Amino acid sequence: MKIAIHAFDGITMFHLATPLLVFGEVARLGLAAEWETGLFSEEGQPIRSAEGYLVDGVAGLGAAQDADIVVFPSWLSHLPDPSEELLRLIRQSHGRGAAVVGLCLGAYPVARGGVLDGRTAVTHWEAAAKMAAALPAVRFDDSALYIDHGDVLTSAGTAAALDACLHLVRKHLGSAVAVDVARHIVVAPHREGGQAQYIVRPLQDPELDGPLGRTIEWALANLDQDLEVESLAAHAAMSKRNFTRRFKEVTGFSPARWVLGRRLDDSRQLLETTTWSITRIAEACGFGSPVTFRQNFISAYSTTPTSYRSRFTSR
C-alpha cells in the first residue's frame, strides 16, 4: 500500500503529522507488509509549515501518480483554487482507482477536482457554508466526522482526521490492526458521535419588536410548555399560516424545528452544568419523556445524553 500525502507552504504541522502518524505507525509496528507513506508537493521542494518549520524529504507530483491512496490533509483557510496540475492529479488518481482523501479543509481541492459532484462531503463545520457556496454540485454535511464513498473520503476538522485515518486502516487491514494503532497513539479506535456535538449554534437574532418578538422571548422562557405552532400563533395573536410564514422569515426555521433546536440547546447546557437526572432534564426542556428526549438527542448529535455529559461536563 503506497500512501502519498500532499504538503504545501503554510500547512499546519498537526494536519501534516496526523496521516503521517497513523499510517506511519502501521509500518513502525510491522502490522502490514509493503506499507509505505510519503510526502509530495507540486514543486518537489521542502515546504515551510504555518509554524515556520522547514519540512524536507518532499517528493514531486510524480510520487503520487502510482499511490493507492492520495491524501490532502488540509488546505489554506482562504480556499484558493488548486492549480491545474493538482486538479489533474486528483482526477487521474481517481480515474485509475486510487482512493482520494480530503481531510478537514483538504476536502476543498478534492471537491474542486470534480470527484464529489452529486455526492455528500464533510469538512470543518466553520468552512462548510463557504465551500457549499463555492461548490454547488457537492452537498456539504456539517455533522459527520467523516464520509467514505469508497473511492473518495472526506473528514471534518482537525482531530477528526485521526478518526478518518484510523477508519482507512480498519478498512484495509481490519479492526484488530486499527485497534493496535489506536492503542499505541493513545486515541479511541472509533469515536462516538459526530462533529454536530462540537458546533456552537447561537440563537437567531431576530428583531424582537412586536408580537412575533414577544412570542419568541416567551417561548425561550417556557420551553417546558406546550409550544405547538397553534399555541405560538395564539400567543402572537396571529393566524397559524401567517405566523408560520413570518416566523420562518425571521428565524430561518419552521416553528417546530426552531423549538426542537432550542430544547436541544437547553438540554446540552443542563447536561454540561448540572447533576440533574436525564428524566428531569427531559421534563425541563419540554420533551414528553426521557425516551423522546433520548431519540431526538441521538438523531441530532449521534450520541446519547449520558455519553455527551461524560464528554462535555464542566463540573
N, C-alpha and C positions, 0 to 999 in steps of 0.2 A: 504494500500500500504506500503510494507516494502522495504526500500532502504538501501543497505549495501555499504559503501564506503571504499575502500581499503586504508590503511595508512601504511607507511613504513619509516624506518630511512632515513633521507635525503630529504624527500619531502618538498617542499616549503610551507609555510603557506598559500600563496594565492591559490595554486592549491587545497590544502586540504579544505580551507574555502569556495571556490566557490560553490560546490554542497551542502555543509552544509548550506550555507546562503540561496540559492534559495529554496531547498527542505524544510529546516527548517522553512522558512518564511511561507510556506503553513500551517504548523501546528500552528505556533505562531499566525497567523491571523485567525485561525479557519475556513479555507477555504475548508477543507476536513476532513472527519471522518477517524480515524484509519490510519493516515498518519505518518509513523514512519521512522526516519533516524538515522543511527548509523555507527560507525567506526569498522573496523575489520583489523586484521593483521595476518600473518602466525603464529606468536608466541602467540598472545593474550596478549601482554605486552605493556606498554607505549612505544611510539616511540619518537625520537628526530628529530625535523624538521631541515631543512637546515640552519635555522637562529639560531639554538641552543635551541629552546624551547622544553620542555618536554610536550607531549600530553598524558593525561591519559584517562581512560574510554574506552579503546580499547579492543574489544572482539576478540575471536579467529575465525578461519575459519568456525566453526560451525554456527556462526551468519549469514553467507551469504548463507547457504545451503537451506534456505526457503525464501530468499528475492525475491521480484518481480522484482527488478532492482539491478544489481550488477555493481558498478561504480569503474573504475580505473582512478582516477583523474590526474595521472601523472606517470612518471617512471624516473629512473636515466638516466642522459644525455648520458652516455656511452653505454646505451642499453644492459645491461646484460640480459641473458636469464632468464625467470621466473623459479622457482622451479617446479618440477613435481607436487607437491601438489597444487600449484596455477594454473597450466595448467589444472589439473584435475577438479578443482573448476569451471574454465571457461567453460570447455566442459560440465560438469554436469549441470551447471546453464542454459546454452544454451539448452541442451537436454531436460530439464524439462519445458522449455517455459519461463524462466526468460529473461528479456532484459539485454544484456551485453553492457556496455558503456565504451568506452575508450576516455578520454579527453586529448587533447594535446599529450604528449609522452605516455600516457596511452593506446594509440592505439597499441603500440608495444606488451605488454603482451596479449592483446585481439587477435591481429592477430596471435601471436605465438600459441595461443590456437587452431588455425585452423578454427575458425568460420567465417573467412572472405576470405577463399580461393576462388578464382574465382570471387571475388567481388571488389568493389571500397571502399577505406577508405581514410580518411583525417587525417593529423597530422600537427604539426607546419611545416611551409614551409622549415625551415632550416634542418629539420630531414627527410624530405620526400625522398630524394635521398638515404640516408643511409638505411632507412627502406626498400625502394624498392629493394635495392641490397641484403639485408638480407632475404627478404620475397618475392621471385619472383612470388609466387602464388597470391599475392594481388596487385591490381593496386592502387597506391597512387596518389591522386589528391592534388595539391598544391594551388588550387584556392578557394575551397568551405570553408565556415565557419563550417559546419557540414554536415554529410551524415547519414541519418537514413534509414536503411533497414527494419525497423520494429522490428526485433529481435536483431539487433546489430547496435549501433550508435557510430560514431567516430567524433571528433571535431578537429578543428585547434588549434593553440597555445594560451595559456594563456587566454586572455579575451574572446575568442570565446567559452570557456567553459560556460560562462554566457548565451550566445545565445543558446547553446545546452541544458542546463538545463532548461531554460525557454521554449524551444521547447517541452521538455518532460512534463513539467507542462501543457502546452497548449494541448498536445496530450491526456493526461489522464484526465484533469479536465476542459478543454475548454478555449477559448480565454479570457473570462471575468476574470477568475482566474489568468491567466498568466499576463494580463494587471495589475491587482491589485497587484500581487507580484512585477512586474517590477516597478510600481509606488512607492512602499514602499522602494525598494532598489535603486531607482533613476537611472534606466537604461532604454534604449529603449526596449519595449516589442518585437520588431522584427527589427533587424539591417539590413539595406540595403547593398547589395553587398557581396563580398567575400574577402578572405584574399589576393587575387591577387593584390588588391589595396595597400597592405602594403609591398609587396615584392620588394626589391631593385634588379633590374635586370641590372647589369652592362653590358656595351658593351663588345662584344668578344674582345680578344686581339690578333688579327692575326698578322703575321709578315708583316709589312707594307712595304715590298720591292716589286719592280716590278709592272707590270700593274694592278694586282689584288688589291694590297695595295693602289695604287693611286686612283683606282676606288672607293674603299670603302671610302677613305677620301673625294673624290669628292661627293659621294652620301650623306654622312653625312652633307656636307656643302650646299647641294642643295635638301633637302627633299621636297621642294615645286615644283620641276621639275618632268618631266616625267621620272620615274625610272622603267619602264618595263624592263624585262630581256634583251630584244633586245637592249635597249638603254645602259644598263650597259655593255653588252658584246661588243657593238660597242666602248664604251669609253675605254675598256680594250684591244681593238683590238684582240679579241678572238672570236672563233665561239660560238654560243649560247650554244651548247651542252658541249663544253669544259669548258666554263665559269661557267655554272651551276654546273658541277661536281666539279671543283676546288673551287668554292665559298662555296659549302656545306662542303667540306673537311676542309676549313679554319674556317668557322664561325659556322658550325653545323646546319645551316638552309638553306632552299631554298632561292633564292634571293627575291622572293615575300614575304615570311614570315619574312625575316630579315628586309626588307624595312618597312613593316607594323609595326613591333615591334619598330623600331627606330622612326617612325612617332608618334606612341602612346606614347613612352617615351618623345618625344619633347612636345607633347600636354599636358602631365601631368605637365611638368615643367612650361609651359606657363600658365596653369590653376592655378598653385600654386603661381606664382610670378608676374603675370601681371593682368591688368584690361581689357585686350583685350576681345572683343566680341567673342562668340563662332564661328561666321562666319569668323572673322579674323584669329582665331587660326586654323580653318579647312583649310583655304587657305594657311597659313604659313607652315603647316605640310604636305601639298600635298594631302589632301583629296578633292575629287571632289566637295563636297558640305557639308553644315552642317549636312544634313540628313545622308550622308555616314559616316561622322565623328562620329556622334552620334551612328549609328548602330554598327560600329566597336568598339567604346569605350565600349558600353554596353556588346557586345559579349566578350570582353577581361576582363572587370572588374566588370560586373554585377551591374553597377550603371551608371547614366548619367553624362556627363561632368559637368553639373551645380551642381549636388549633390556632385560630387567629389571635385569641387572647394570650396564649402561651408565647407567641412570637412577638407581639407588639405591646404587651403590658408595660406601663410606665411606673407601676407600683414598685 
